Amino acid sequence: MIAMAMREKAVVVGVATEGLPVGEVHADLDELCALLDTAGADVVARLVQKRGAPDPATFLGRGKVSELKDLVSESGAGLVAFDADLTPAQVHHLEEGLPEGVKVLDRAAVILDIFALRARTREAKLQVELAQLEYLLPRLTRRWQHLSRQAGGIGTRGVGETQLEIDRRVIKRRITLLRRELQRVAKERVVQRRRRQGFPSVALVGYTNAGKSALFEQLTRESTVVENRLFATLDPLVRRAALEGGLVVAVADTVGFIRKLPHQLVASFRATLLEAASADVLIHVVDVSHPRFQEHLRVGEEVLESLGVDPASCLVALNKVDLLTEEWPDPPAGRRSVFVSARTGYGLSALRQAMTDELVKRGVVDVLRVSLQAPAELSQALERRDLVGRRFSGEGVEFYLRRR
């Protein structure tokens, strides 16, 4: 774990290759800095190297490793984070070339650490532990400290091969147990979902820190964890919300997406993501004020496609318009989009109406207009449907009915 009582100093490192310009590398490092801040570390320096391809042994060239060593010594950093996936051998060689005790982490390790910090429910903790162990297993080396004495952190000094083999068996057994337990928890979630099936379902998805939790709070008028932090929400939250016309729905806030999300986490959280993907309406929340919002939209759509969801079927909530200082960008082509601000409330009425329209258009909800003179129509309709909302007018009542 990175997080400590006192914040740790970190250096971030990136490599600019032929297909990845220096400007994009610095933008990627900005995101890595935000991840480290969330994990509890202060970035004190950054290092970027231009080369045709990463070095297979040390990721950086030999001269840059020496430069990195000097930078770490001068800054007093105890942690070096790379915006890439490092092999166990690369981590080993880098730590051998750096001052004693300096940890080397790749992007996946940083994200896993944040997930461990943010997990609150039993299911989320199980999912994160499974992902961490699957990440750790191929990285056990002689530098690894025995599990019974392991105090947190990756790459600490360690023991001989015999103990390593014991630890590998312990981890493999634990992975098997975690998978079984998560299967049981998934079955419990199916039962809970059936209990909520009386209401149409809506799920908020999108890049981390896009404002999903703030939008969730506005829609449900519930106080949730709303922070300007990455991965503030790991555990799915479900609350009821009233849309335009009195239609009541169950709204879920879900874990955020991010570029290069570790495949171990995608696998561990797949059941949770699939549940969100099965909602009647998906709202893809995008921070339209972010300079890379189009890339964030693309990353989210790639994750949705991997779950079998057609991105074109999602409503797109272009959030944080209150932070735009220039002309508003064009909405994404082929997507039904609504400009909103979860902070000020701008556009929320239009978003609620769009959600209602989608539920009706998709046949999830039927609208029955009953005049004050013919109330018997409702009784007949309720024999086959559930009442999920109503709206009064001078001519009668509009009832929203969900098919059983």
Secondary structure, 3 states (H helix, E strand, C coil): CCCCCCCEEEEEEEEECCCCCHHHHHHHHHHHHHHHHHHCEEEEEEEEEECCCCECCCECCHHHHHHHHHHHHHHCCCEEEECCCCCHHHHHHHHHHCCCCCEEEEHHHHHHHHHHHHCCCHHHHHHHHHHHHHHHHHHCCCCCCCHHHCCCCCCCCCCCHHHHHHHHHHHHHHHHHHHHHHHHHHHHHHHHHHHCCCCCEEEEEEECCCCHHHHHHHHHCCCCCCCCCCCCCCCCEEEEEECHHHCEEEEEECCCECCCCCHHHHHHCHHHHHHHHCCCEEEEEEECCCCCHHHHHHHHHHHHHHCCCCHHHCEEEEECHHHCCCCCCCCCCCCEEEECCCCCCCCHHHHHHHHHHHHHHCCCEEEEEEECCCCHHHHHHCCCEEEEEEEEECCEEEEEEEEC
